[in-house]
């Protein structure tokens, strides 16, 4: 999706406070099926002193027509001064970024269940799972040193052919066949 009107951006700061951003003048949201993960970019007018500091923003979401169309993490934000005032540019990635950026602890599971994988590799990052399909345990499942949390989820899901982990617009992990 690109730049159509009616999109509103929201951010959450590190203290958990939520803020509505000014109406964007330009935006772009790109959706993928896993890697690289979804991404966003938004530009809007900005006025300092609004009670929030862009450097403290950790999460972003966008709505269009009252429906959430993107949820992710803030990677970069900057305020630029111009002759027409200040402009805020904000960019980041979808929730998969949290799993891509974090290294899993190496471990061996005698029989890894979906509940084990979610508990150890998804839940610590505050990520919700949309639905938990009934998947039998994977015998002798190992997490190698240096693996990203994303690779653990991906390998576990790929054991069940046809399941590619992905995220919905609300930021929930989907672990069902497409």
C-alpha positions in Angstrom: 0.0 0.0 0.0 1.2 3.5 -0.8 0.2 6.9 0.1 -3.6 6.7 -0.1 -5.5 9.1 2.2 -7.2 8.1 5.4 -4.2 6.4 6.9 -3.3 7.2 10.5 -0.1 6.3 12.3 0.3 5.6 16.0 3.3 5.0 18.1 4.0 3.6 21.6 6.9 4.9 23.6 9.2 3.0 25.9 7.0 3.8 28.9 4.0 2.2 27.1 2.2 5.5 26.3 0.4 5.7 22.9 0.4 8.7 20.6 -1.5 9.5 17.4 0.8 11.0 14.8 -0.2 14.0 12.6 -1.9 13.2 9.3 0.9 11.7 7.0 1.8 13.6 3.9 3.4 10.4 2.4 3.7 6.8 3.5 4.6 3.3 2.3 4.0 -0.1 3.7 5.5 -3.2 2.2 4.2 -6.7 3.1 6.2 -9.9 2.6 5.8 -13.6 3.5 8.5 -13.8 6.1 11.9 -12.7 4.9 12.8 -9.9 4.5 10.1 -8.8 7.0 7.3 -6.3 6.4 8.4 -2.6 6.5 7.0 0.9 6.7 8.0 4.5 6.1 5.9 7.6 7.0 6.4 11.3 6.7 4.2 13.9 8.5 4.4 17.5 9.7 5.9 17.7 13.2 5.8 20.2 16.0 8.1 19.8 19.0 6.6 20.1 22.5 3.8 17.6 21.9 4.7 15.7 25.1 6.4 12.8 23.2 9.9 12.3 22.0 10.5 10.4 18.7 13.7 8.8 20.1 11.6 7.0 22.7 9.2 5.3 20.3 9.4 1.5 20.1 6.3 0.4 18.3 4.2 1.7 15.4 0.9 0.8 13.9 -1.2 2.2 11.2 -5.0 2.2 10.6 -7.0 2.8 7.5 -10.8 3.2 7.7 -10.7 2.1 11.4 -8.9 -1.2 10.5 -5.3 -1.9 11.5 -3.2 -2.4 8.4 0.3 -2.6 9.9 2.0 -3.3 13.2 5.8 -3.2 13.8 8.8 -1.8 15.5 10.3 1.7 15.0 13.9 1.5 13.6 14.5 5.1 12.7 12.9 8.5 13.2 14.2 11.9 12.5 12.9 15.5 12.5 14.1 17.7 9.7 13.7 21.5 9.7 12.7 23.2 6.4 11.3 26.5 5.3 7.8 25.1 5.7 8.4 23.9 9.3 9.4 20.6 10.7 8.9 17.2 9.1 9.0 13.8 10.9 10.2 10.8 9.0 9.6 7.4 10.7 10.6 3.9 9.4 10.7 0.4 10.7 9.9 -3.2 10.2 7.1 -5.6 11.0 7.0 -7.7 14.2 9.2 -10.4 12.7 12.1 -7.9 13.3 12.0 -8.8 17.0 12.6 -12.5 16.1 15.2 -11.7 13.4 17.2 -9.4 15.7 17.4 -11.7 18.7 19.6 -14.7 19.1 18.1 -17.9 20.5 19.8 -19.7 23.3 21.2 -23.0 22.0 19.2 -26.0 23.4 18.0 -29.5 22.6 14.4 -30.6 23.0 13.7 -34.3 23.4 10.3 -33.6 21.9 9.6 -29.9 21.1 6.0 -28.9 21.2 4.5 -25.8 19.7 3.8 -24.6 23.3 7.6 -25.0 24.0 8.6 -23.1 21.0 6.1 -20.2 21.6 7.1 -20.0 25.3 10.8 -20.0 24.6 11.2 -18.2 21.3 8.1 -16.0 20.7 6.4 -15.0 24.0 9.6 -13.3 25.5 9.2 -10.6 22.8 5.6 -9.8 23.6 4.4 -11.4 20.3 1.0 -12.9 20.3 0.1 -16.0 18.2 -3.1 -15.7 16.2 -4.1 -19.3 16.5 -2.3 -22.4 17.7 -2.8 -25.2 15.3 -2.7 -28.8 16.6 0.8 -29.9 15.7 2.5 -33.0 17.2 5.8 -32.6 18.9 9.1 -32.7 16.9 11.5 -35.3 18.2 15.1 -34.3 18.9 14.6 -30.7 17.8 17.8 -28.7 18.3 18.4 -24.9 18.4 22.0 -24.2 17.1 24.2 -21.6 18.7 23.9 -18.3 16.7 20.4 -19.0 15.4 18.0 -16.2 15.3 14.6 -16.6 17.1 13.1 -16.3 13.6 15.1 -19.3 12.3 13.9 -21.4 15.2 10.3 -20.6 14.5 10.8 -21.1 10.8 12.5 -24.5 11.1 9.9 -25.8 13.6 7.1 -24.7 11.3 8.8 -26.0 8.2 8.9 -29.5 9.8 5.2 -29.4 9.0 5.4 -29.0 5.3 3.5 -26.1 3.9 3.6 -23.9 7.1 5.5 -20.7 6.6 5.4 -18.4 9.6 4.1 -14.9 8.9 2.5 -12.0 10.6 -1.0 -10.5 10.3 -1.6 -6.7 10.2 -2.2 -6.7 14.0 1.3 -8.1 14.6 0.2 -11.6 15.6 2.3 -14.6 14.5 0.4 -16.9 12.1 1.5 -20.6 12.1 -1.1 -22.1 9.8 -0.9 -23.3 6.2 -1.5 -20.5 3.7 
